[in-house]
Amino acid sequence: MRDSELSALRLRYALVAAALAALLVGTLMPGANRALFHGINDWGMHAPRLWAGLTVLGDTLTALAILLPFAVRRLDVVWLALLTVLVTSPVVRGLKLAFDLPRPYAVLPPEQFMVIGNPLSSLSFPSGHSATVFALAGVLVLGLQLRGLAFVLVLGLAMLAALSRSAVGAHWPMDIAAGALIGWGGAALGAWLAARWAVRPHPYLQRGFFGVLLGCTLWLPFHASGYPPGYWMQYLVALGALGMSVLLLWGRKPPLSGAP
């Protein structure tokens, strides 16, 4: 990628971060957080299976399964994802424990909104699912240097998956915006670290990553994510990841490489 294209990618990435920060500030306005929640939660009433499936995309096991095909030829992307997890997870967990804010289920009367899946009541801020899906989106954008339609599609799917946390009644919009910003920023920090601690494409290391991700993918269809209406997404992701990996392995030329 030319320097001008890389600069444009960084600018788009920064603009998304700024938009997420603005959204977070907007949810802090009086009454905005609750009003936005009810508006988004109404979407879930019309298509519960769709929104449950989208929320499953933010499950950690689902994200790991999505990374499986990259362990065949793009070890650098998997390494970037690992670094992103290491910098993002402690922040999300630390903030959850520090604030321990109640979720909508613990605040609102049950007749005022709909819950899809298992009801949750505590550790609301920030949304871990939103952080996961935006961290994965950031890894794909930066690791693959996505532009144009691919950039829009990945970002759009991440946004839908994050919004699904209010659609299923699990999180406030404030939680979603904060989680998305942490995940998106964590991927940027992970990319900065990956540029300084580049991984060597050793076959044994790559097979190790592949084995771990393969185990996660095989377990995904049996994983109780807490959203039975969305289990179809777990099956779809598992089959897609396995199928893509088989195709890549079939056409692979030894030895394994860390980049195309």
N, C-alpha and C positions, 0 to 999 in steps of 0.2 A: 504494500500500500504506500502511495506517495505521501510526502509530508503534508501536502495540502489536504488530502483525503483523511489522513490521521487527525489533523487539526479539526476538520469538520466533524469527525466522529466524536472527538472529545467535547466539542462545543455542544453537539446534540445531547450528549450524555449529561453535561452540566446543566443544560436547560431542563431536562427531565428532573434532575435533582432539585432544581429551583422550583419547578412546578409542584413537586411533592412537598417541599418545605412550605410553599404558599398554601397548599391544601391543608397541611397540618395546622398552620396558623388560623386558617379560616374555620376549622372545626372548634377552635377555642372561643369563638365569638358566642355571646350569650344565646342559648337556645339552638345554635347551629348543629351541634353534635347530635342531639336527640332528633331534631327535625330531619337531618340527613339520614339517620338510621332508619326512621320509619319509612322514608321514601324508598330507600334501597331494599328494605325488608319486604316491602310490597311486591317487589319483583319476584321474590322467592315463592310467593303464593301462586304465581301463574306458571312456573316451570320448576318445581322442586327438584326433579331428577337432574335437570341441567345444572342448576346452581350447586347441588350437592356434588356433582361430578367435577365442576370447576373448583370447588373448595378442596377436593382431594388432590388437586395439582400442587397445593401448598404443603402437603404432607411430606415429611423428610424422606420417607421410603420411596415415594413416587419420584421425587427429585433425583434420588440416587439411581433409580431405574432409568430415568431419562438420560443419565450420563453414561450408561453402559456402552452404547455404540462408539462413544468417543474414546473409550479405553482401547479400542482396536487400532486406531490410527492417529488419534490426537491426545496423547498423554499430557501435552501441555495444557489442554482444556481441563482435564481431570485434576491436574496439579493446581491450576488456578481455582477450581471449585473447592479443593481441600483447603487452600489458604483462606479463601473467602469464608468458609465455615468456621475456621479457627478464629477469625477476627469478628465474625458476626454473632455466633451463638452465645458467647459470654455476655455480650452487650444486651441481647434480647432477654436472656435469663436473668441477668442482674437487674434490669429495669423492672421486669415482672415482679421479682421478689421485693425490690425497693418500694415500689408504689402499691402493689397488691390491690389494684382497683377492681371493683365489682363489674361483672359483665351485665348486659341487658337483662338476662334471666333473673338476676338477683335484685334488679331495680324496678323493672316495669311489671305491671299487672299482666298475667299471661294472656288475657283476652285482647291486649293491645298490639301484639305482634306474634309472629310465627317462628317456631324453632324447628329446624330440620336436623335430624340426627340427635345425638346425645346432648342433653342440656348441660351447659357449663356455667359456673357462677363466679369464679374468682380468677385472679391473675390475668386481668384483661389487657393491660397496657404493657408493652405494645403487642401487636398481633404477630405471633410466631409464624403462622402460615403465610402472611403477607411478606414477612422478612425473607422466608425461604424462597417463595416464588420470584420475588424481585432480585434476590441474590442470584438465583439461577438465570434469570433473564439477563442480568448484568454480566454474568460469566459468559453467556452465549454471545452477547453483543460485543464484548471486549475480546474474548478469546477467538471468535471467528471474524471479528471486525465487520459486523453486519451493517449494511447500508440499505437505504431505500425501503422497498416493500418488506424485506425480511426484518429490518429494524422495527417497522411499524407493527408487523404481525406478532413478533415476540413481545414487544411492549404492550400491545393491545391485549394479548392473551394473559399476560401477567396482571394487568389492571383488572380484567374480568375476574380472574381467580382471587385477587385481593378483595374486590368489592363483594364477592360471594360470601365473605366472612360476615358481612351485615345481612346479606340476603338469607343466610341460614340462621340468623339470630345469635351468632356467637360473639360478635365484636362491635364496638362503636366505631364510627368512621375515624375518630381520632386515633384509635389503636391501629387501624389499617394504614393511615397516612404515615404514622411513626414507624411501623414495621417495614413498610415499603421503602421509606427513606433510609432506614438502617441497612436493609438488604442491598439496595442500589449502591449506597456509599461503601458498604463492605466489599462488594465486588470490585469497586475502583481501588480500594486499599489492597485487596488481594492481587489485583493486576500490578500494582506498584511493587508489591513484595515479589511477585513471580518474575518481574523483570530483573530483579536483583538476585534472586535465588532460583535460577532456572534449573529445571530437573533434567537429568541426563536420560535419554530414551533407552534405558537398559531393558532387555527382554524380560528378565526375572521381575523387575519392578513393575513393568507393564502387565505381566501375567498376574501379579499379585493384586493390582488394582482391578483388573478384569475379573478375577475370581471373587473379590469382595462385592463388586457391583452386580455380578451375575447372581450371587446368593441373594442379594437384596431384591433383584428383579424376580427371581423364582418365588420368593416369599410374598411378594406384593399381592398376588391374587387372594392370598389367605389372610392378609393383614386386616385386623379390625380397626379401621381408621375412625370409627364412630359415626360414619355417614352411610348407612346401608343403601339409600337411594342413589348414592354416587359410586357404588362399587363397580359399576360398568366402566368407569374411567380407569380404575386400577387394572382391570382385565385388558383394556385397550392399550394402556401404556406398557404393560408387561409384554403383551404380544408384539407391539410395535418395536420395542427395544430389542427383544430377542430376534425378531425377523430382520431388522436392520443390521444387527451384529452378525448374524449368519451370512448375510449378503456381503458384508465387508470382509469377513474372514475368508469367504469363498474366493474373493478376488484379491486377497492380500498376497504380497510378495515378501518372503522372509528376507532379513529379519524384521521384527516389529520396529516401527519408528514412532517417534514422539510428535511428528508434524508431517503434513502432507508432502 
